[in-house]
Amino acid sequence: MKNEIEHAVATVKVYHGYGHQNNLVVYGHVLAGKSVRPSKFNNNPISNIIHLARLFLVKPVPHVQLSLQWQNQTLHATTEVDGFFKFEWQSDFEIDAGWHLIEVHLVDGQGYKKTSGEGKLFVPHATQYGFISDIDDTVLVSHSAHTGKKLRVMFTKNPRSRKTFADVVKFYKLLALTHTEPNVPNPFFYVSSSEWNLYDDLNAFFKHNGLPKGAFLLNNIKKWYQLLKTGKTKHEGKLNRVTRILKAFPRQRFVLLGDNSQSDPQIYASIANKYPEQIVAVYIRNISLEKADFTTETLNSIQNKSIKTFQSQHTDEAIQHAKTIGLLV
């Protein structure tokens, strides 16, 4: 195939997949060239700018064949126009809870492996709760409501110098272990308007800060000329990603965590009204004070009043509320 010849050097990026025996899904991209993985981060703004620019200097490889070996099953997929691929399948064997190493292969027309990428598949334990969280301005200080501040932080900081909100790591660690055993943590899913270009940096940020490990569902990959529009997506895109998780785990009850810098209150209220039996609580960080009243009205529009809602500026307030309603013990 033409693309296979042109892109002899390609990167198969495999993102954290998730699911259970009857519904497993793995996402990724095939990109021309080698992966951007710096060996270390520093506080030099020029280095950080160059690093960020390289993440968006991508050339997707469309219409190439991929294979994934899962136990005795051989699965096949084809990249889309933007290099995106998706494997979705049922496992022939029972799967233990936890993280499972997987490998996706780029193959030629005869089925020979050209290059491969490794990833992990997340099978949650059957715990009482699951958590779906936004990232920007919910966990990561991003200034999404202020374009100038947002771009300055993006261009001058790196995954180790970016900041979390006070007590958010404490809160998420408590949530990961609430109503369960230490060796059976509650699952976390991070759904963001950030693009797949930032996947490795987000992973590095979460690991560096000790946040619960989880699966990421991000926005469509962007090119270099779209860099200034990073983090902007349509309302429906994020709503669909959250819905995908709820459908994948229909017996799990979820807590939704977000902020009011963009559309989280509207998205979460819509989700709560559509899946009232699966949503336990909704937490919104009050980033935009001028939107506080509108956020309250939006949360009040949730029809099932047994779903707890809480808006706060500070994480410690959310922690106290979670204890009050018995979410944290």
N, C-alpha and C positions, 0 to 999 in steps of 0.2 A: 504494500500500500504506500501511496505517496507520502503521507504524513510520517510513517514509520521510517522511511529513508531520510526525509528531511530532518527529523528530530531524533537522530541516532543517540544524542545525549539528551535525556529527558529525566524529569523527576516525577515519581509517583508519590504524591502526598496523600497519606491515609489518616483521616481524622478519627477521633474516638467514636466508635460505634456503640450501639446500645440495643437492648431488647431482652427477650426471653425465648424459650424453646420454639414457640410458634410464631414469633415475629422478631426477626433479627434484621438490623439495618446498619450498613457501613457506607460512609460518604468519602469523597476525596476529589482530587484534581490531578490531571497530568499536565505538567508545565515543561516547556522547552528549557534546556540548560540545567545547571546544578542548583540545588536548594540553597537558599540564603540562611546560613546558620552560623552566626558569629561565635567564636570560641569564648569571648568575654565581652562584657558591657563596661563602658566607662562614662564619665560625666562630661566628656567633650561634646558640646552641642553640634559641632561639625560632623563628628562621627555618627551621632544619633540621627542627624538629618540624612546623611548618606545611607545609613542602614534602613530608615523608613522608606526613602525613595526606592531603594532596591526591592523592597517588598511589593511595590506597585509596578515595577518594571518587569511585568510577567507577560509571557506569551503562551496562552493556553494551546493545548494540542487536541483538536477535535477529531472525532470519528475514528479513534483507535480502539483496539480490542484489549480487554483485560480479563484476567481470571483470578479466582480466589479459591483456595482449597480449604474446605471446612470438614475435618474428619474424613469421611468417605465421600463427601459431596464436592463436585467441581462446579463452580458457579462462573457465569460469564456476564460481562457488561461492556458497554460501548460509551466512550466519552461523548458529551454533548458539545455544542458549538463553543462553549466557554471552558471546555476541558473538564467539566464536572462529571463525576460518575457516581453511581449508587448501586449497591448490592442490597437486595432485600429477599429474605428466604426463611423457610422453616427448617429447623434442625431435625435430623433423623434420630438424634440421640439426646437424652436429657443433659442439661448443661448445669454445671455447678455455678453458684453465685460467685461473683468476683470479676476480676479483669482477665481477659484471655488474649494472648498474643495472636495477631493475624498478619498475613502477608499477601499483598496484592501484586500481581505480575502483569507487566505490559508485554503482550505477545504479538508476534507477527502473523501473517496470513496462514502460516502452517502450524501455528500454535506454539512456536518456540519462544521461550522467555527472552526478552530484550533487556529489561531492567525491572527492579522490584521496589516496593516500599512497605515498611512495617507500620503497624498501628495496633490499637487495642480495642477490644470489644467489652463493653460494660454490661454485665448481667446483675441487676440489683437483687439483694435479698428481699424476701417477702416481709418487709417491715410495715409499720403502721402508717408512716408518712413518707412522702417524697417532696422535694423542694425544687421549684422552678424559679430561677433568679435572672433578672437583667444584670448587666455588668457595668456599663458606663453610668456614672452618677448614682448607682445603687451600691456597688462595691468599690469601683475604681473612680477616683476623683478625676472628672473629665471636662467639666464646664461645658456640657453639651448645649446649654441654652445661650452661650456666649461664644460666637464663632472665633473671635480673636484669641481669647484665652484658650479655647479648645485646641486651636492649631499650634499655639505657642507651646503648650504642654506636649502635644503629640510630636512636634519636631525637635524639641530640646531634651525630652526625657526618654528613658528606656525602661524595660520591664523591671529593673531593680531600683530605679529611682522614682518611678510612679508611686503615688500614695493611695492607700486605702482610707476609707472613712474610719474615724475613731470607733473602736469596739466592734467593727464589722467582722473581723476575723474571729473574735471571741463569740459573737452571736452565731456565726455559721458553724463553728465547731460544736457549740451547744446543740444546735439544731441537728447536726449530723448524728449525734449520740442520744437524742431524746427518745424516750419510750422504746429503746432497743439496747442491745448488748454492745460493748466496745468493739467486738470483732464482727459485728453485723451493722455497719453504719447505714444511716438512711441515705438514699440516692439523691444526688444533686444534678440538675440540668441547667446549663447556663445558656440562655437564649438572648441574643444581642443583635442590634443593628450594625455592629461592626462587621467588617468583611472577612472572608476566609483568608485574605492576605495577612491578617494579623494573628492567625491561629497560633503560630509558634511563640510569638511574643506574649499572647494571653496565657498560654500554658506556662511560660517562664515566670510571668507575674504571679500567677496563682501558686506555683510551686515555691517561689521565693518567699511569699507571705504566709505560707502554711494554710491556705484555704482548702476546703474539702475538694478532693479530686472528683471530677464529674465529666459528663459529656457536653460538648459545645455544639450549639446550633446557631450558625452565623449567617450573615447576609452574602449575596452573590459577590463573587470576586470582581475587583475593579482594576482598571488599567491606570497608568501613571497620570493621564490627563484628567482622571476623575478623582484624584487624590484629595482635592479640596472639598469634595462632596462626601468624604468618608463618614460613615455613621448615619447617613440619611437613607431612609427606606420607607416604602409605603406601609401604611397601617396594616394592610392585609398580610404582608409578608411575615411579620412577627406573630400575628395572630395565628397564621397557618402553622408556624413552627411549634407554638405552644400546643395547638390542637393535635399535632402529630404525636406529641409525647403522651397526651391524655388517651389517645386512641391506642397507643402501643401498650399502655398499662391501665386497662379499664377498671381493674380492681384496686388500684392504688389511690389513696387520698392525698391531695397535694396542697401545699402552701405556696402562694405566689408572692414574690418579692420584686419590687421595682421602685421607680421614682416618677416624679411628675414633670421632669424636664422636657419630655416629649409626649408619647401617647400611652404609656403603661396603664394609667388608671382606666382609660376607655377600653383598652384591649383586655385587661383583666376583668373588668365588669362584664364585658361581653362574654368572656369565657365562663365566668361564674354563673351567668344566666343560662348559658347553653349546657353546662355540665355541673349543675348544682350539687349533685351527689358526690362529685369527686373533689370539690374545693372546700377546704377547711377554713382557710383564712387568707387575707390579702394585706400585705404590708407595703406602704408607699413612703419613700423618703421624700420629704418636702424640700425639694431643691429650689423651685421657683415659688417664692412666697406669694407672688401675685396670683398664682394658680391655686392657692390653698383652698379657697372657697369652692372653686369649680371642681377640684379633686374630691372634696367632701361630698358635693352633690352627685358626682359620678359614682362614688363608692356607695352612696345611699340608694342608688338606682338598682343595686343588686337585690333581686327579688327574694331570694332565700335568706331570711334574716338570721338563720343559724350560722351563716358564714360570717366569721368575725373580720372586721376591717379596722385598720389603724394607720393613721398618717402622722408622721413625726419628723422633726429635723434631726434628731440625734438617735443613734443606735441604742444607747442605753435605755431610752424610753421604750423602744420596741422590745427590748429584752424583758423589761418589767411587765409590759402588756402580755407577752408570751407566757410569762409565769402566771399572770393573773387568770388567763383562760385555760391554763393547764397544758399548753403546748410544750412548755419547758417544765421539767420536774427537777 
